[in-house]
């Protein structure tokens, strides 16, 4: 279920993205690579958008 009517992300997905964002910031501060974590965030966003698009097609 979407967190808001305008947002395709569920509450769980939003929490995951925020947690990954915190990890990305900490790793960047230490000079470590973050590409893998950024890819996970992007994958979560893409999956949420695909799910929302498929719901809209059914209506």
C-alpha positions in Angstrom: 0.0 0.0 0.0 1.3 3.4 -1.0 2.3 5.8 1.8 0.3 8.6 0.1 -2.0 8.8 -2.9 0.7 10.6 -4.8 3.6 8.4 -3.8 4.2 4.9 -5.2 6.3 3.8 -2.3 5.0 1.8 0.6 5.9 2.7 4.2 8.4 -0.1 4.4 10.1 1.0 1.1 10.4 4.5 2.4 12.0 3.3 5.6 14.5 1.2 3.6 15.4 4.1 1.3 15.9 6.4 4.3 18.1 3.8 6.1 20.1 3.2 2.9 20.5 7.0 2.6 22.0 7.2 6.1 24.4 4.4 5.3 25.4 6.1 2.0 26.1 9.3 3.8 28.3 7.6 6.5 30.2 5.7 3.9 30.8 8.8 1.8 32.1 10.6 4.9 34.6 7.9 5.3 35.6 7.9 1.6 34.2 4.5 0.9 32.4 3.5 -2.3 28.6 3.8 -2.3 27.6 2.6 -5.8 26.2 -0.7 -4.5 23.9 1.0 -2.0 22.8 3.6 -4.6 21.9 0.8 -6.9 19.7 -0.8 -4.2 17.9 2.5 -3.6 17.3 2.8 -7.4 16.0 -0.8 -7.6 13.5 -0.2 -4.7 12.3 3.0 -6.5 11.9 1.2 -9.8 10.0 -1.7 -8.3 7.6 0.7 -6.5 7.0 2.6 -9.7 6.4 -0.6 -11.7 3.9 -1.8 -9.1 2.1 1.5 -9.1 2.0 1.6 -13.0 0.5 -1.9 -13.1 -2.1 -0.9 -10.6 -3.1 2.2 -12.6 -3.4 0.1 -15.8 -5.9 -2.2 -14.1 -8.2 0.7 -13.2 
